[in-house]
Amino acid sequence: MKTIPLIYINTNPKALNDSENFSIREVQKIICGKDFVQDTHRHDFYYLLVLLKGRGTHTIDFTPYQIKKYSIFIMRPGQVHKIVLKKGSVGYIIQFRKDFFPTDDIKSKTLLRRTCSKTLWQLDSESFKKLFSIIDGILKESVEKKEKYSDVIKASLEIFFIELLRNNEHNQNSAERRSIIDRLEKFSELLDNHILVNKRASQYAKMLNLSPYQLNTITKTALGKTSSELINEQIILESKRYLLSTSNQVKEIAYHLGYEDVSYFIRFFRKHTGLSPQAFRQNLN
């Protein structure tokens, strides 16, 4: 049975050294004048693909994206992806573990959550080059390793995320809109963390100190979907991940996802994908 490999940023998952929790590489040195192809896999770290020039396809959590110039892809730990990056691409791959970025600080945690809520950032030339210069500086710090270089890299990453979010500000030109987006992002984070146990909109509304009606209004306003639809989408995504990342039987996956009635889980999966879990697994293999 095919599985999705878990790639670590280093060979020691418990590493405490900052240099072992962070890496930056130039894309052109990775591909070495050839097409770069990576089959489906997942990471234990945050992953940024920052492309000044590029062509190809990047499939993240089963959604394909076309690779273009001035594009930035951001992935959270646990997401699955495969990539075909054509020769001639130029940019950086940055990887860092949760331990590296100061997520114990509420502002930094919120910043990272907001940035990671969007998978693909497609920018104009001017906006991208401003961000690219920050990454150039991060590479310089990583290579030279002067005193406090790790602190400089962390601060530069934070500036990078702030500048990236500013590119989205024109879509959030009111305090009301910003409040809606902020609550939607918190809802998304809760789904990531609690979907195996909580599958009702009322449960998430309570965590957010909202009524189910208020949560529904937020998701409909921002995405045109009900909160229940988003919950179902998250369940399907988690199901797909487990179907491909383990060789467990469907009934074992159903139990793991919180379904005691395996037949119900199979009907639920088929309703939302058009395939049974087993057929989905076989198709991807």
Beta strands, then each sheet from edge to edge (+ up, - down):
strand 1: 6-7
strand 2: 22-26
strand 3: 36-43
strand 4: 46-53
strand 5: 56-60
strand 6: 63-67
strand 7: 71-75
strand 8: 80-85
strand 9: 90-96
strand 10: 120-122
sheet 1: 1+ 3+ 8- 5+ 6-
sheet 2: 2+ 9- 4+ 7- 10+
end
